[in-house]
Amino acid sequence: MSALHPPPKREGDISDTFASLSKNTPPPLPDRFRQLKLDLTKHNPRALTASWNRLLAALRRENELISRSGPSIIPSVTFTPNLASDLGSLRHEIRKRGVAVIRNVIPADEARSYKFEIEEYVRQNPSTRGFPASNPQVWELYWSAAQVRARAHPNLLETQRALMGSLWTASPDAPVSLGTPLSYADRLRIRQPGDAQFALGPHMDGGSVERWETLGYGRGGVYDSVFKGEWEESYDPFDASGRVDAVTDLYGGLGACSMFRMFQGWLSMSRVKPGEGTLQVYPLVKEGLVYTLLRPFFRAKSKEKKDGYLEEENWEFTGGERMESQLQGAAPGCAQEMNEELHPHLELAKTMVNVPEVGPGDYVVWHCDTIHAVDKTHNGRSDSSVLYIPVCPTTEASAQYVARQRDAFIQGTPGPDFPGGKGESQHVGRPTAEYIKQHCSDLGAQTVGLERLIALKDDTPGGKEAVELANKALGF
């Protein structure tokens, strides 16, 4: 199989993406990762150490603010025709926190009805898989009619355009269109009160070891300035230019995203308060990512967990012969996971905060490098239900994925990134391409590769080039 057409993946579920959910302990990383770490740091250990010390001081200040603020630290805005302008007014805060709530994107009754449709779809198709298998909370569903319509809803697509154009930047010649969204078919969650099995801890998606690898994020130089010790001024998490070439899935992980997701996101189908089986985030996207990248190069002089353990003086650079292959929490084919033991300076016990209360039709988005989790236990009285719908700009590589995803939709099998098998190919009530053309707008049909993409007139030269390349990849 070619890189554009990798072999189908085996059957599985969401737990296969996370070592903590699957209870599988990954083997130690091979020695080539030790050499990779040496190569990344051989020219600038002093600058890296100085930047690490500045980072720890920043984390100490910011963690205290996060802990005091709780969910109120997360910016919220209401969907209106002026959404792009309203997002612009909150631009600094959203870019700092890496997360936002956009309220009333889809009318509440319509969003709630999606859940009832999906429950009926599952009832008609009892072979539907999910996690945990005995009492599914996350369903291996991608192509229900409700999911298809929600992804293509005009308000949602307008919101995605506003998020990309207001918060992200790219050089004019970078082949990425911030005004032309593409659709990424993901799963859904219907989490029931009392559930404690879908206890997904702090993590980042979009790969793990790829963030350090030359053939991963290194292809676009995404984090070069971080490894040079210049994270404050030179690293911009919202610059899309280098991410166009980055490879986020080198190992074919089950559920490892190979498209460029600027934001991950979900559309709520229920009313959920903090603690009721909802999302938690570490609302400091830049510093959280930089700490994750630099952590493997430093270790504590004294491992005693007492006063002074987190202080800069207790941590030292481990280069040369002392370098190890470990990349804390990273394993090939899995998401990047964090915990208090491996990432102590994040102080996750007090800094992972819930998103504010949301209602049906609210859209929650978080930057692709944001550390996030879900409540360990759903302590509410009603379901916590969402459709996972990320925000994806148009690039040539993403369009190549959408072409494969379009084939999967027609066949009723899971999207190419996800666990394989027959999926919904034999499901009753599964929508067809004709259904999309009848029930969705022209833009909605474009995002899934059923119609030719139309570039915005004021798009950049690179954006127009990206749309042209995407149309070729989609066969238009």
C-alpha angles and dihedrals in degrees: 000000000000125000088256092052109034119178119274115271125243122259118276144119141246092289090070090071094057127057090203094056096042091044089226116140109218116229119249114281114260122256093262088077090058088054090046090055091049091051092050094054108027096101102043117028092140094051090046092051092049091050090049091054091050089049094053090052090050092049092051091056097041096044091058091052092048092049092051095045103045117176092349089074090071114091119236131193133176122238111252136143085268094056096124091054093045091051088049091057089055094039098116095048096044091047090050096046097037092215138081142171118225108195130212095009090146123023110267096237091050093048093048091050089060089068094051090049091051093048089053090048089054091046091054091047108043092172090073111128127223147154124298093026093215095053112007119216096164113044127211090230125131108152110046113136091246093055092047093051094044093053090051098042109133092228092052093049090048089051091051091051091050093049093050097043098042100043108026130064135195135180111266092249097045108116097238129106114215090185099053114070124201125205123244114193109221136164132269137232128220101175117187127217113274096022113147100163098080088064098149110179131209113310147138123234126208096077133308118221087028089077090071099033124103091222092045123051087342090075090073096033087238096157101024093117091052092056089048091056093249102113099131100060106015104041117079115179089199098055106109097187099094096034091067090077098035118114111218099181117045096155108047095244118188101259096002105143116236096180124086104258110187089185132012111217150169135209112221120232094182143036110264133174128200110288093027099107095287139133125298123195140185095231099210106082102176100044093040091055094044091051091050091052096046099039095085091062097056136059137183118262090208117031095197109121097227138112109314096026092117096040119116092242091063095057128074138184113255107207134145118020092356093061115116131197095240120121100188110245095355125119130165112265094014137091120263108263129198134198141167093261098052099032105031099158092064088065089209095181089071103023103053100095131184122245111251121267111296134193135205110297096026115128120214119196133182131185115262090248096049118122108234143165141169130249109278090225131025101230096176131101100236138041123293101215131174142161112225106230118162129195113249127178123210117270130151093250092049091050089052087056092047089054090057091042090053089057090050090051092052091049094041094236126132119277115274095259094055138075109291135223131103092311110173096341091117098034120129113237097021111155123242133215088264089057090058093049090050099043104031135061125255089259090052091054090047093055092059095046098254094117135029115276116245116211120221113253092235095047118126121261088254091049093052090047090052092053091049092050090046093053090053090050089051092050099252 
